[in-house]
C-alpha cells in the first residue's frame, strides 16, 4: 500500500511537471507566432512606406 501511495504521488508530481512543460511549450509557440506576425507587419509597413515615398 505504501508502495502504491509513493507511486501515485510520483505520478502526480510527474503530471504537474508534464503539464508545466506543455504550458511553457505552448506559450513559447505563441510568442514565436506573435513575433512572426509583428515581423511580417513591420515588413509590410516598411514596404508600404517605400512605395509611398517612391510615388
PyMOL Python script that loads the backbone (N, CA, C, O; Angstrom):
from pymol import cmd

cmd.read_pdbstr("""\
ATOM      1  N   UNK A   1       0.835  -1.199   0.000  1.00  0.00           N
ATOM      2  CA  UNK A   1       0.000   0.000   0.000  1.00  0.00           C
ATOM      3  C   UNK A   1       0.869   1.248   0.000  1.00  0.00           C
ATOM      4  O   UNK A   1       0.574   2.210  -0.710  1.00  0.00           O
ATOM      5  N   UNK A   2       1.935   1.240   0.788  1.00  0.00           N
ATOM      6  CA  UNK A   2       2.813   2.415   0.815  1.00  0.00           C
ATOM      7  C   UNK A   2       3.508   2.572  -0.541  1.00  0.00           C
ATOM      8  O   UNK A   2       3.750   3.689  -1.000  1.00  0.00           O
ATOM      9  N   UNK A   3       3.822   1.444  -1.170  1.00  0.00           N
ATOM     10  CA  UNK A   3       4.433   1.490  -2.496  1.00  0.00           C
ATOM     11  C   UNK A   3       3.471   2.153  -3.482  1.00  0.00           C
ATOM     12  O   UNK A   3       3.875   2.979  -4.300  1.00  0.00           O
ATOM     13  N   UNK A   4       2.194   1.780  -3.392  1.00  0.00           N
ATOM     14  CA  UNK A   4       1.189   2.361  -4.286  1.00  0.00           C
ATOM     15  C   UNK A   4       1.042   3.856  -4.018  1.00  0.00           C
ATOM     16  O   UNK A   4       0.883   4.644  -4.951  1.00  0.00           O
ATOM     17  N   UNK A   5       1.094   4.249  -2.738  1.00  0.00           N
ATOM     18  CA  UNK A   5       0.993   5.667  -2.386  1.00  0.00           C
ATOM     19  C   UNK A   5       2.158   6.450  -2.973  1.00  0.00           C
ATOM     20  O   UNK A   5       1.969   7.520  -3.553  1.00  0.00           O
ATOM     21  N   UNK A   6       3.346   5.917  -2.822  1.00  0.00           N
ATOM     22  CA  UNK A   6       4.520   6.614  -3.357  1.00  0.00           C
ATOM     23  C   UNK A   6       4.443   6.678  -4.881  1.00  0.00           C
ATOM     24  O   UNK A   6       4.833   7.675  -5.489  1.00  0.00           O
ATOM     25  N   UNK A   7       3.938   5.609  -5.489  1.00  0.00           N
ATOM     26  CA  UNK A   7       3.813   5.592  -6.944  1.00  0.00           C
ATOM     27  C   UNK A   7       2.809   6.645  -7.405  1.00  0.00           C
ATOM     28  O   UNK A   7       3.078   7.391  -8.347  1.00  0.00           O
ATOM     29  N   UNK A   8       1.654   6.708  -6.747  1.00  0.00           N
ATOM     30  CA  UNK A   8       0.639   7.689  -7.141  1.00  0.00           C
ATOM     31  C   UNK A   8       1.156   9.103  -6.899  1.00  0.00           C
ATOM     32  O   UNK A   8       0.883  10.011  -7.684  1.00  0.00           O
ATOM     33  N   UNK A   9       1.914   9.293  -5.798  1.00  0.00           N
ATOM     34  CA  UNK A   9       2.463  10.619  -5.510  1.00  0.00           C
ATOM     35  C   UNK A   9       3.457  11.028  -6.598  1.00  0.00           C
ATOM     36  O   UNK A   9       3.428  12.162  -7.076  1.00  0.00           O
ATOM     37  N   UNK A  10       4.326  10.110  -6.981  1.00  0.00           N
ATOM     38  CA  UNK A  10       5.311  10.431  -8.019  1.00  0.00           C
ATOM     39  C   UNK A  10       4.603  10.666  -9.351  1.00  0.00           C
ATOM     40  O   UNK A  10       5.019  11.518 -10.136  1.00  0.00           O
ATOM     41  N   UNK A  11       3.540   9.915  -9.604  1.00  0.00           N
ATOM     42  CA  UNK A  11       2.781  10.120 -10.837  1.00  0.00           C
ATOM     43  C   UNK A  11       2.150  11.507 -10.839  1.00  0.00           C
ATOM     44  O   UNK A  11       2.133  12.183 -11.867  1.00  0.00           O
ATOM     45  N   UNK A  12       1.631  11.931  -9.688  1.00  0.00           N
ATOM     46  CA  UNK A  12       1.045  13.268  -9.584  1.00  0.00           C
ATOM     47  C   UNK A  12       2.110  14.330  -9.844  1.00  0.00           C
ATOM     48  O   UNK A  12       1.879  15.292 -10.575  1.00  0.00           O
ATOM     49  N   UNK A  13       3.273  14.141  -9.236  1.00  0.00           N
ATOM     50  CA  UNK A  13       4.368  15.087  -9.445  1.00  0.00           C
ATOM     51  C   UNK A  13       4.760  15.120 -10.922  1.00  0.00           C
ATOM     52  O   UNK A  13       4.973  16.189 -11.494  1.00  0.00           O
ATOM     53  N   UNK A  14       4.852  13.951 -11.524  1.00  0.00           N
ATOM     54  CA  UNK A  14       5.197  13.868 -12.941  1.00  0.00           C
ATOM     55  C   UNK A  14       4.125  14.557 -13.783  1.00  0.00           C
ATOM     56  O   UNK A  14       4.427  15.224 -14.772  1.00  0.00           O
ATOM     57  N   UNK A  15       2.875  14.384 -13.374  1.00  0.00           N
ATOM     58  CA  UNK A  15       1.764  15.013 -14.073  1.00  0.00           C
ATOM     59  C   UNK A  15       1.929  16.531 -14.051  1.00  0.00           C
ATOM     60  O   UNK A  15       1.789  17.184 -15.085  1.00  0.00           O
ATOM     61  N   UNK A  16       2.225  17.092 -12.885  1.00  0.00           N
ATOM     62  CA  UNK A  16       2.426  18.542 -12.780  1.00  0.00           C
ATOM     63  C   UNK A  16       3.611  18.987 -13.634  1.00  0.00           C
ATOM     64  O   UNK A  16       3.548  20.018 -14.304  1.00  0.00           O
ATOM     65  N   UNK A  17       4.673  18.218 -13.607  1.00  0.00           N
ATOM     66  CA  UNK A  17       5.865  18.541 -14.390  1.00  0.00           C
ATOM     67  C   UNK A  17       5.527  18.536 -15.880  1.00  0.00           C
ATOM     68  O   UNK A  17       5.879  19.462 -16.611  1.00  0.00           O
ATOM     69  N   UNK A  18       4.843  17.484 -16.314  1.00  0.00           N
ATOM     70  CA  UNK A  18       4.451  17.364 -17.716  1.00  0.00           C
ATOM     71  C   UNK A  18       3.551  18.528 -18.121  1.00  0.00           C
ATOM     72  O   UNK A  18       3.717  19.107 -19.195  1.00  0.00           O
ATOM     73  N   UNK A  19       2.599  18.866 -17.258  1.00  0.00           N
ATOM     74  CA  UNK A  19       1.668  19.957 -17.541  1.00  0.00           C
ATOM     75  C   UNK A  19       2.407  21.283 -17.681  1.00  0.00           C
ATOM     76  O   UNK A  19       2.125  22.063 -18.591  1.00  0.00           O
ATOM     77  N   UNK A  20       3.352  21.538 -16.781  1.00  0.00           N
ATOM     78  CA  UNK A  20       4.109  22.794 -16.841  1.00  0.00           C
ATOM     79  C   UNK A  20       4.962  22.843 -18.109  1.00  0.00           C
ATOM     80  O   UNK A  20       5.090  23.899 -18.729  1.00  0.00           O
ATOM     81  N   UNK A  21       5.544  21.710 -18.496  1.00  0.00           N
ATOM     82  CA  UNK A  21       6.350  21.673 -19.724  1.00  0.00           C
ATOM     83  C   UNK A  21       5.473  21.967 -20.938  1.00  0.00           C
ATOM     84  O   UNK A  21       5.872  22.715 -21.831  1.00  0.00           O
ATOM     85  N   UNK A  22       4.277  21.379 -20.969  1.00  0.00           N
ATOM     86  CA  UNK A  22       3.360  21.612 -22.090  1.00  0.00           C
ATOM     87  C   UNK A  22       2.934  23.072 -22.139  1.00  0.00           C
ATOM     88  O   UNK A  22       2.876  23.671 -23.213  1.00  0.00           O
ATOM     89  N   UNK A  23       2.634  23.650 -20.967  1.00  0.00           N
ATOM     90  CA  UNK A  23       2.219  25.054 -20.916  1.00  0.00           C
ATOM     91  C   UNK A  23       3.337  25.958 -21.422  1.00  0.00           C
ATOM     92  O   UNK A  23       3.095  26.873 -22.209  1.00  0.00           O
ATOM     93  N   UNK A  24       4.567  25.698 -20.968  1.00  0.00           N
ATOM     94  CA  UNK A  24       5.712  26.513 -21.404  1.00  0.00           C
ATOM     95  C   UNK A  24       5.918  26.354 -22.910  1.00  0.00           C
ATOM     96  O   UNK A  24       6.209  27.327 -23.607  1.00  0.00           O
ATOM     97  N   UNK A  25       5.767  25.126 -23.410  1.00  0.00           N
ATOM     98  CA  UNK A  25       5.938  24.861 -24.842  1.00  0.00           C
ATOM     99  C   UNK A  25       4.912  25.645 -25.663  1.00  0.00           C
ATOM    100  O   UNK A  25       5.259  26.279 -26.659  1.00  0.00           O
ATOM    101  N   UNK A  26       3.635  25.598 -25.234  1.00  0.00           N
ATOM    102  CA  UNK A  26       2.574  26.316 -25.951  1.00  0.00           C
ATOM    103  C   UNK A  26       2.811  27.818 -25.872  1.00  0.00           C
ATOM    104  O   UNK A  26       2.636  28.531 -26.861  1.00  0.00           O
ATOM    105  N   UNK A  27       3.210  28.303 -24.690  1.00  0.00           N
ATOM    106  CA  UNK A  27       3.477  29.734 -24.510  1.00  0.00           C
ATOM    107  C   UNK A  27       4.604  30.181 -25.441  1.00  0.00           C
ATOM    108  O   UNK A  27       4.537  31.253 -26.042  1.00  0.00           O
ATOM    109  N   UNK A  28       5.638  29.347 -25.551  1.00  0.00           N
ATOM    110  CA  UNK A  28       6.771  29.648 -26.434  1.00  0.00           C
ATOM    111  C   UNK A  28       6.313  29.725 -27.887  1.00  0.00           C
ATOM    112  O   UNK A  28       6.712  30.631 -28.619  1.00  0.00           O
ATOM    113  N   UNK A  29       5.475  28.774 -28.306  1.00  0.00           N
ATOM    114  CA  UNK A  29       4.965  28.775 -29.684  1.00  0.00           C
ATOM    115  C   UNK A  29       4.152  30.033 -29.940  1.00  0.00           C
ATOM    116  O   UNK A  29       4.273  30.646 -31.001  1.00  0.00           O
ATOM    117  N   UNK A  30       3.316  30.425 -28.968  1.00  0.00           N
ATOM    118  CA  UNK A  30       2.511  31.637 -29.140  1.00  0.00           C
ATOM    119  C   UNK A  30       3.400  32.863 -29.255  1.00  0.00           C
ATOM    120  O   UNK A  30       3.142  33.739 -30.080  1.00  0.00           O
ATOM    121  N   UNK A  31       4.441  32.936 -28.439  1.00  0.00           N
ATOM    122  CA  UNK A  31       5.362  34.074 -28.508  1.00  0.00           C
ATOM    123  C   UNK A  31       6.057  34.116 -29.863  1.00  0.00           C
ATOM    124  O   UNK A  31       6.167  35.179 -30.475  1.00  0.00           O
ATOM    125  N   UNK A  32       6.525  32.963 -30.331  1.00  0.00           N
ATOM    126  CA  UNK A  32       7.192  32.910 -31.634  1.00  0.00           C
ATOM    127  C   UNK A  32       6.235  33.349 -32.736  1.00  0.00           C
ATOM    128  O   UNK A  32       6.618  34.103 -33.631  1.00  0.00           O
ATOM    129  N   UNK A  33       4.990  32.879 -32.673  1.00  0.00           N
ATOM    130  CA  UNK A  33       3.992  33.235 -33.689  1.00  0.00           C
ATOM    131  C   UNK A  33       3.706  34.733 -33.646  1.00  0.00           C
ATOM    132  O   UNK A  33       3.571  35.377 -34.687  1.00  0.00           O
ATOM    133  N   UNK A  34       3.615  35.285 -32.430  1.00  0.00           N
ATOM    134  CA  UNK A  34       3.371  36.719 -32.258  1.00  0.00           C
ATOM    135  C   UNK A  34       4.529  37.523 -32.842  1.00  0.00           C
ATOM    136  O   UNK A  34       4.309  38.511 -33.542  1.00  0.00           O
ATOM    137  N   UNK A  35       5.764  37.103 -32.556  1.00  0.00           N
ATOM    138  CA  UNK A  35       6.937  37.784 -33.112  1.00  0.00           C
ATOM    139  C   UNK A  35       6.928  37.704 -34.632  1.00  0.00           C
ATOM    140  O   UNK A  35       7.262  38.676 -35.309  1.00  0.00           O
ATOM    141  N   UNK A  36       6.546  36.546 -35.170  1.00  0.00           N
ATOM    142  CA  UNK A  36       6.498  36.367 -36.617  1.00  0.00           C
ATOM    143  C   UNK A  36       5.472  37.315 -37.232  1.00  0.00           C
ATOM    144  O   UNK A  36       5.736  37.934 -38.262  1.00  0.00           O
ATOM    145  N   UNK A  37       4.292  37.430 -36.598  1.00  0.00           N
ATOM    146  CA  UNK A  37       3.261  38.336 -37.116  1.00  0.00           C
ATOM    147  C   UNK A  37       3.742  39.779 -37.060  1.00  0.00           C
ATOM    148  O   UNK A  37       3.553  40.537 -38.011  1.00  0.00           O
ATOM    149  N   UNK A  38       4.364  40.159 -35.950  1.00  0.00           N
ATOM    150  CA  UNK A  38       4.875  41.526 -35.826  1.00  0.00           C
ATOM    151  C   UNK A  38       5.932  41.798 -36.885  1.00  0.00           C
ATOM    152  O   UNK A  38       5.959  42.876 -37.479  1.00  0.00           O
ATOM    153  N   UNK A  39       6.805  40.818 -37.122  1.00  0.00           N
ATOM    154  CA  UNK A  39       7.857  40.971 -38.129  1.00  0.00           C
ATOM    155  C   UNK A  39       7.233  41.133 -39.513  1.00  0.00           C
ATOM    156  O   UNK A  39       7.673  41.969 -40.302  1.00  0.00           O
ATOM    157  N   UNK A  40       6.202  40.326 -39.807  1.00  0.00           N
ATOM    158  CA  UNK A  40       5.532  40.420 -41.102  1.00  0.00           C
ATOM    159  C   UNK A  40       4.871  41.791 -41.255  1.00  0.00           C
ATOM    160  O   UNK A  40       4.968  42.414 -42.312  1.00  0.00           O
ATOM    161  N   UNK A  41       4.201  42.257 -40.202  1.00  0.00           N
ATOM    162  CA  UNK A  41       3.551  43.567 -40.262  1.00  0.00           C
ATOM    163  C   UNK A  41       4.578  44.672 -40.446  1.00  0.00           C
ATOM    164  O   UNK A  41       4.351  45.608 -41.212  1.00  0.00           O
ATOM    165  N   UNK A  42       5.710  44.575 -39.749  1.00  0.00           N
ATOM    166  CA  UNK A  42       6.758  45.580 -39.889  1.00  0.00           C
ATOM    167  C   UNK A  42       7.291  45.580 -41.318  1.00  0.00           C
ATOM    168  O   UNK A  42       7.547  46.638 -41.892  1.00  0.00           O
ATOM    169  N   UNK A  43       7.457  44.380 -41.891  1.00  0.00           N
ATOM    170  CA  UNK A  43       7.957  44.288 -43.259  1.00  0.00           C
ATOM    171  C   UNK A  43       6.958  44.944 -44.216  1.00  0.00           C
ATOM    172  O   UNK A  43       7.349  45.698 -45.107  1.00  0.00           O
ATOM    173  N   UNK A  44       5.671  44.652 -44.029  1.00  0.00           N
ATOM    174  CA  UNK A  44       4.650  45.279 -44.868  1.00  0.00           C
ATOM    175  C   UNK A  44       4.682  46.790 -44.703  1.00  0.00           C
ATOM    176  O   UNK A  44       4.568  47.540 -45.673  1.00  0.00           O
ATOM    177  N   UNK A  45       4.838  47.223 -43.458  1.00  0.00           N
ATOM    178  CA  UNK A  45       4.861  48.662 -43.175  1.00  0.00           C
ATOM    179  C   UNK A  45       6.043  49.323 -43.884  1.00  0.00           C
ATOM    180  O   UNK A  45       5.899  50.390 -44.481  1.00  0.00           O
ATOM    181  N   UNK A  46       7.207  48.684 -43.815  1.00  0.00           N
ATOM    182  CA  UNK A  46       8.397  49.235 -44.480  1.00  0.00           C
ATOM    183  C   UNK A  46       8.204  49.256 -45.991  1.00  0.00           C
ATOM    184  O   UNK A  46       8.560  50.229 -46.655  1.00  0.00           O
ATOM    185  N   UNK A  47       7.639  48.180 -46.532  1.00  0.00           N
ATOM    186  CA  UNK A  47       7.424  48.124 -47.988  1.00  0.00           C
ATOM    187  C   UNK A  47       6.419  49.194 -48.398  1.00  0.00           C
ATOM    188  O   UNK A  47       6.618  49.873 -49.405  1.00  0.00           O
ATOM    189  N   UNK A  48       5.343  49.352 -47.632  1.00  0.00           N
ATOM    190  CA  UNK A  48       4.341  50.376 -47.950  1.00  0.00           C
ATOM    191  C   UNK A  48       4.965  51.763 -47.899  1.00  0.00           C
ATOM    192  O   UNK A  48       4.698  52.597 -48.764  1.00  0.00           O
ATOM    193  N   UNK A  49       5.794  52.013 -46.894  1.00  0.00           N
ATOM    194  CA  UNK A  49       6.455  53.317 -46.790  1.00  0.00           C
ATOM    195  C   UNK A  49       7.358  53.560 -47.987  1.00  0.00           C
ATOM    196  O   UNK A  49       7.386  54.664 -48.531  1.00  0.00           O
ATOM    197  N   UNK A  50       8.099  52.534 -48.403  1.00  0.00           N
ATOM    198  CA  UNK A  50       8.992  52.673 -49.551  1.00  0.00           C
ATOM    199  C   UNK A  50       8.179  52.979 -50.810  1.00  0.00           C
ATOM    200  O   UNK A  50       8.565  53.834 -51.607  1.00  0.00           O
ATOM    201  N   UNK A  51       7.060  52.284 -50.988  1.00  0.00           N
ATOM    202  CA  UNK A  51       6.216  52.528 -52.163  1.00  0.00           C
ATOM    203  C   UNK A  51       5.635  53.936 -52.121  1.00  0.00           C
ATOM    204  O   UNK A  51       5.573  54.620 -53.142  1.00  0.00           O
ATOM    205  N   UNK A  52       5.207  54.366 -50.928  1.00  0.00           N
ATOM    206  CA  UNK A  52       4.618  55.704 -50.801  1.00  0.00           C
ATOM    207  C   UNK A  52       5.653  56.781 -51.110  1.00  0.00           C
ATOM    208  O   UNK A  52       5.345  57.762 -51.787  1.00  0.00           O
ATOM    209  N   UNK A  53       6.871  56.605 -50.621  1.00  0.00           N
ATOM    210  CA  UNK A  53       7.897  57.626 -50.849  1.00  0.00           C
ATOM    211  C   UNK A  53       8.312  57.636 -52.318  1.00  0.00           C
ATOM    212  O   UNK A  53       8.668  58.688 -52.848  1.00  0.00           O
ATOM    213  N   UNK A  54       8.272  56.465 -52.990  1.00  0.00           N
ATOM    214  CA  UNK A  54       8.645  56.437 -54.407  1.00  0.00           C
ATOM    215  C   UNK A  54       7.566  57.065 -55.274  1.00  0.00           C
ATOM    216  O   UNK A  54       7.864  57.651 -56.314  1.00  0.00           O
ATOM    217  N   UNK A  55       6.318  56.946 -54.851  1.00  0.00           N
ATOM    218  CA  UNK A  55       5.251  57.621 -55.598  1.00  0.00           C
ATOM    219  C   UNK A  55       5.319  59.106 -55.281  1.00  0.00           C
ATOM    220  O   UNK A  55       4.516  59.884 -55.796  1.00  0.00           O
TER     221      UNK A  55
END
""", "prot")
cmd.dss("prot")
cmd.show_as("cartoon", "prot")
cmd.util.cbc("prot")
cmd.orient("prot")
